[in-house]
Amino acid sequence: DENTAKLYNIPMGVLVKYIYEDSPAEDSGLKIMDLIVGINGENVYNMDDLMEIVSKYKPGDEITLKVIRDEDQKMEIKVTLGNRGKM
């Protein structure tokens, strides 16, 4: 949320807390504690944003996540979507 983002001086986004084994997220190189701040050029501020954007795509589609790792490392990670619930 906004207060946590201000407290830690990080942008708002969705913090990755868990990655399913053998999931598209794991296969893409996404890591626990990565902060997702965008998908395909759209900003992600919270889980509602993330779910709304991802719902526009279907399994097999490739999306590009804008991620901040270790507070200062910005990167883009390509993910090929699988079945819902296994990102």
Buried (B, 14 or more C-beta within 10 A) or exposed (E): EEEEBEEEEBEBBBEBEEBEEEBBBBEBEBBEEBBBBBBBEEEBBEEEBBEEBBEEBEEEEEBBBBBBBEEEEEEEBEBEBBEEEBB
